[in-house]
């Protein structure tokens, strides 16, 4: 499947969607919606990094707060998150319009099989991609928005225009809570940590450009302080200080289709920093995410990030 980036007029094909994730952004009060195939990373890595820190390219010059950015991957118009990783094409036959209705540009990738699959490898990849999407959405500066049911892999069976259907396609299947309890747990723990964030800047309505200017942060590639913004790059790292929590956060995004070893930063004058692994979307539940205070220690100065994965480490002091 091929899509097109309306901002760069650039083809975004299967390889791009496969890279890692899609990140969408809507500017309220204006049109259209910007649907960024950020997982393509080829010349889009910088734009993806921009979205991760609240879209300063859009809002920085306007003295607006980070909360002006509404971050989401998908919404009621289009595929559910499960269908985004399960279908290359829309399947709207049930709508009675001979599949002509609904958007043809879904920026989706079916992970190798169109629709439901019994292949364990396909299912594992889809589960990981969903966690990647949710993790980046909830980690980004701004206000996250999740579509109802995405936390338990609700499907519309490839229908991306089901607004007029009062039937199981649109209904919430409560059995999914048990069927996908692992994903539901993942989302709940991510939200629990987000609720613990420092609210000072939000309460003071600190502009986004001031937040970024005053932040202690560093961008990386697989090597420290050496981010690769080139056409062939599929990975990025970000270290940021959480000053009021007296801690540091290290984010690894590996959109490459192979594992990569990422160097870990040293904090202060230490020769070794004791990082703790809070989140790794490549790991099976319950190790994909743990309660913040129970994060296990990670030894060494590198981290082996699996293909198409998101990793979050932190250290205190």
C-alpha positions as CSV (number, residue, x, y, z in Angstrom):
1,X,0.0,0.0,0.0
2,X,1.2,3.5,-0.7
3,X,0.1,6.7,0.9
4,X,1.2,10.3,0.4
5,X,2.4,12.9,2.8
6,X,0.4,16.0,1.9
7,X,3.0,18.3,3.5
8,X,6.0,16.9,1.7
9,X,4.2,15.4,-1.3
10,X,6.2,12.3,-0.8
11,X,5.2,8.7,-1.2
12,X,4.9,6.8,2.1
13,X,4.9,3.1,1.3
14,X,4.7,-0.2,3.2
15,X,8.3,0.1,4.4
16,X,7.5,3.5,5.9
17,X,4.4,2.4,7.8
18,X,6.3,-0.7,9.0
19,X,9.1,1.4,10.4
20,X,7.4,2.0,13.7
21,X,4.4,4.1,14.1
22,X,2.1,6.9,12.9
23,X,1.8,10.1,14.8
24,X,-1.1,12.4,14.0
25,X,-1.7,16.0,15.1
26,X,-4.7,18.2,14.9
27,X,-4.6,22.0,15.2
28,X,-7.9,22.9,16.7
29,X,-9.8,25.7,15.0
30,X,-8.1,25.1,11.6
31,X,-8.2,22.6,8.8
32,X,-7.0,20.1,7.7
33,X,-5.8,17.5,10.1
34,X,-2.1,16.8,9.7
35,X,-1.6,13.1,9.4
36,X,2.1,12.5,9.7
37,X,3.5,9.2,8.7
38,X,6.3,9.7,11.3
39,X,7.3,6.1,11.3
40,X,8.6,6.6,7.8
41,X,11.5,8.6,9.4
42,X,13.0,9.3,6.0
43,X,13.3,13.1,6.2
44,X,10.4,13.0,8.6
45,X,12.4,12.1,11.7
46,X,12.9,15.7,12.6
47,X,9.2,16.3,12.3
48,X,8.4,13.3,14.5
49,X,10.8,14.7,17.1
50,X,9.0,18.0,16.9
51,X,5.6,16.3,17.6
52,X,7.1,14.4,20.5
53,X,8.0,17.7,22.3
54,X,4.7,19.5,21.7
55,X,5.0,20.7,18.1
56,X,7.1,23.8,18.5
57,X,7.2,24.3,14.8
58,X,3.5,25.0,14.9
59,X,3.1,26.6,18.3
60,X,6.5,27.8,19.4
61,X,6.2,31.2,17.8
62,X,2.7,31.8,19.1
63,X,3.6,31.8,22.8
64,X,1.1,28.9,23.3
65,X,1.2,26.2,25.9
66,X,2.0,22.6,25.2
67,X,-1.6,21.8,25.9
68,X,-2.6,23.5,22.6
69,X,-1.3,20.3,20.9
70,X,-3.8,17.4,20.8
71,X,-1.9,14.3,20.1
72,X,-3.5,11.2,18.6
73,X,-2.9,8.4,16.2
74,X,-6.5,7.8,15.1
75,X,-10.0,9.0,15.9
76,X,-13.6,8.1,15.1
77,X,-13.0,8.9,11.5
78,X,-11.0,6.1,10.0
79,X,-9.5,2.8,11.3
80,X,-9.4,1.8,14.9
81,X,-5.9,1.2,16.2
82,X,-6.2,-2.5,15.9
83,X,-7.3,-2.1,12.3
84,X,-4.5,0.3,11.6
85,X,-2.1,-2.6,12.1
86,X,-4.3,-5.2,10.6
87,X,-5.5,-3.8,7.2
88,X,-3.8,-2.2,4.3
89,X,-7.1,-1.3,2.7
90,X,-10.5,-0.2,3.8
91,X,-13.3,-2.8,3.8
92,X,-16.5,-0.8,3.7
93,X,-18.7,-3.1,1.7
94,X,-21.2,-3.4,4.5
95,X,-21.9,0.4,4.1
96,X,-23.8,-0.2,0.8
97,X,-21.6,2.1,-1.3
98,X,-19.6,-0.6,-3.0
99,X,-16.5,0.3,-0.9
100,X,-16.4,3.8,-2.5
101,X,-17.0,5.7,0.8
102,X,-14.4,6.4,3.4
103,X,-10.8,7.5,3.0
104,X,-8.4,5.5,0.8
105,X,-5.3,7.0,2.4
106,X,-5.2,5.2,5.8
107,X,-1.4,5.2,6.4
108,X,-1.8,1.7,7.7
109,X,0.2,-1.5,7.5
110,X,-1.3,-5.0,8.1
111,X,2.0,-6.5,9.3
112,X,2.0,-9.1,6.5
113,X,-1.6,-10.4,6.5
114,X,-4.8,-8.6,5.6
115,X,-7.3,-8.9,8.4
116,X,-7.4,-11.4,11.3
117,X,-4.4,-13.8,11.5
118,X,-3.6,-16.9,13.4
119,X,0.1,-16.4,12.7
120,X,1.8,-15.9,16.1
121,X,4.6,-13.7,14.5
122,X,2.0,-11.4,12.8
123,X,0.0,-11.2,16.0
124,X,3.1,-10.4,18.1
125,X,4.1,-7.6,15.8
126,X,0.6,-6.1,15.7
127,X,0.5,-6.1,19.5
128,X,3.9,-4.4,19.7
129,X,2.9,-1.8,17.1
130,X,-0.2,-0.9,19.1
131,X,1.9,-0.5,22.2
132,X,4.3,1.7,20.3
133,X,1.4,4.0,19.1
134,X,0.0,4.3,22.6
135,X,3.3,4.8,24.3
136,X,4.4,7.7,22.0
137,X,0.9,9.3,22.3
138,X,1.0,9.3,26.1
139,X,4.6,10.3,26.3
140,X,4.4,13.3,24.0
141,X,4.0,16.9,25.3
142,X,0.5,18.0,24.9
143,X,-2.9,16.5,25.5
144,X,-3.3,12.8,24.5
145,X,-6.4,11.5,22.8
146,X,-7.3,7.8,22.6
147,X,-10.1,6.3,20.6
148,X,-12.7,4.4,22.7
149,X,-11.8,0.7,22.6
150,X,-8.2,1.0,21.3
151,X,-7.1,0.0,24.8
152,X,-8.6,-3.4,24.2
153,X,-8.1,-3.7,20.4
154,X,-11.6,-3.0,19.3
155,X,-12.0,-3.7,15.6
156,X,-14.4,-2.5,12.9
157,X,-13.2,-5.3,10.6
158,X,-11.4,-2.8,8.3
159,X,-14.4,-0.4,8.0
160,X,-13.1,3.1,8.2
161,X,-16.5,4.9,7.7
162,X,-18.9,3.1,10.0
163,X,-20.6,6.2,11.5
164,X,-24.1,5.2,10.3
165,X,-24.1,1.6,11.5
166,X,-25.9,0.7,14.7
167,X,-24.7,-2.8,15.0
168,X,-21.7,-4.8,16.4
169,X,-19.3,-3.0,14.1
170,X,-19.7,0.1,16.2
171,X,-20.7,-1.5,19.5
172,X,-18.2,-2.1,22.3
173,X,-17.6,-5.8,22.9
174,X,-17.0,-6.0,26.7
175,X,-15.4,-9.5,26.4
176,X,-12.4,-7.7,24.9
177,X,-11.5,-6.5,28.4
178,X,-10.6,-10.1,29.3
179,X,-9.3,-11.1,25.9
180,X,-6.8,-8.2,25.8
181,X,-6.3,-7.6,29.5
182,X,-2.5,-7.3,28.9
183,X,-3.0,-4.3,26.7
184,X,-5.6,-2.8,29.0
185,X,-3.0,-3.1,31.8
186,X,-0.3,-1.4,29.7
187,X,-2.6,1.6,29.0
188,X,-3.7,1.9,32.6
189,X,-0.1,1.9,33.9
190,X,0.9,4.5,31.3
191,X,-1.9,6.7,32.3
192,X,-1.2,6.2,36.0
193,X,2.4,7.5,35.5
194,X,1.2,10.4,33.4
195,X,-1.1,11.5,36.2
196,X,1.9,11.8,38.4
197,X,3.6,14.4,36.1
198,X,4.6,17.8,37.4
199,X,1.8,20.2,36.8
200,X,3.6,23.4,37.6
201,X,4.1,24.5,33.9
202,X,0.5,23.7,33.1
203,X,-0.8,25.7,36.1
204,X,1.5,28.6,35.2
205,X,0.5,28.3,31.6
206,X,4.2,28.4,30.6
207,X,4.6,28.8,26.8
208,X,5.9,25.8,24.9
209,X,9.0,27.6,23.6
210,X,10.0,28.6,27.2
211,X,9.6,25.0,28.3
212,X,11.9,23.8,25.5
213,X,14.4,26.6,26.0
214,X,14.7,25.9,29.8
215,X,14.7,22.1,29.5
216,X,17.8,20.1,30.1
217,X,17.7,17.6,27.2
218,X,19.8,15.8,24.6
219,X,19.0,14.0,21.3
220,X,20.8,10.8,20.4
221,X,21.0,8.1,17.8
222,X,22.3,4.7,18.7
223,X,25.4,6.6,19.7
224,X,25.1,9.3,22.4
225,X,24.7,12.9,21.3
226,X,24.8,11.8,17.7
227,X,21.2,11.8,16.4
228,X,21.0,10.8,12.8
229,X,18.5,13.0,11.0
230,X,19.4,11.5,7.6
231,X,17.2,9.8,5.0
232,X,18.2,6.3,6.2
233,X,17.6,6.9,9.9
234,X,15.0,4.8,11.7
235,X,15.9,5.5,15.3
236,X,16.1,8.3,17.8
237,X,16.9,8.7,21.5
238,X,16.0,11.5,23.9
239,X,17.3,12.2,27.4
240,X,15.5,14.8,29.5
241,X,15.8,15.9,33.1
242,X,12.6,15.9,35.3
243,X,13.9,18.6,37.5
244,X,11.1,18.7,40.1
245,X,11.3,14.9,40.4
246,X,15.0,14.9,40.7
247,X,15.2,12.3,38.0
248,X,16.2,11.7,34.4
249,X,14.2,10.1,31.6
250,X,15.7,8.3,28.7
251,X,13.5,7.4,25.7
252,X,14.6,5.1,22.9
253,X,12.6,4.7,19.7
254,X,13.9,2.0,17.4
255,X,11.9,2.0,14.2
256,X,14.4,-0.2,12.4
257,X,13.5,-3.8,11.4
258,X,16.5,-5.1,13.3
259,X,17.6,-4.8,17.0
260,X,20.0,-2.0,17.7
261,X,22.3,-1.3,20.7
262,X,21.9,2.2,22.1
263,X,24.5,3.8,24.3
264,X,23.1,5.1,27.6
265,X,24.1,8.5,29.0
266,X,26.1,9.0,32.1
267,X,24.5,11.4,34.6
268,X,26.8,13.7,36.5
269,X,30.3,12.5,37.2
270,X,29.4,8.8,37.5
271,X,31.2,6.3,35.4
272,X,28.1,4.1,35.4
273,X,24.5,5.3,35.8
274,X,22.0,3.0,37.3
275,X,19.1,3.1,34.9
276,X,15.8,1.4,35.6
277,X,13.6,-0.1,32.8
278,X,10.0,1.1,33.1
279,X,8.8,0.3,29.6
280,X,9.9,-1.9,26.7
281,X,7.2,-2.7,24.1
282,X,9.1,-5.7,22.8
283,X,8.7,-7.6,26.1
284,X,5.8,-9.8,26.9
285,X,3.3,-8.7,29.6
286,X,3.8,-8.1,32.5
287,X,7.4,-7.0,31.6
288,X,6.4,-4.7,28.8
289,X,5.6,-2.1,31.5
290,X,5.7,-2.2,35.3
291,X,4.6,0.2,38.0
292,X,7.0,3.1,38.0
293,X,8.4,2.5,41.5
294,X,9.0,-1.2,40.7
295,X,11.0,-0.7,37.6
296,X,14.0,-3.2,37.5
297,X,17.6,-2.1,37.3
298,X,19.4,-2.3,34.0
299,X,23.1,-2.9,34.2
300,X,25.6,-1.6,31.6
301,X,26.1,1.4,29.4
302,X,24.1,0.2,26.5
303,X,20.6,-1.1,25.9
304,X,19.6,-3.6,23.2
305,X,16.4,-2.3,21.8
306,X,14.4,-4.8,19.8
307,X,13.2,-4.1,16.3
308,X,10.2,-1.7,16.1
309,X,10.1,-1.0,19.8
310,X,9.8,1.9,22.3
311,X,11.9,1.8,25.5
312,X,11.7,4.1,28.5
313,X,14.4,4.1,31.2
314,X,14.8,6.4,34.2
315,X,17.3,7.2,37.0
316,X,17.1,9.4,40.1
317,X,19.5,11.7,41.7
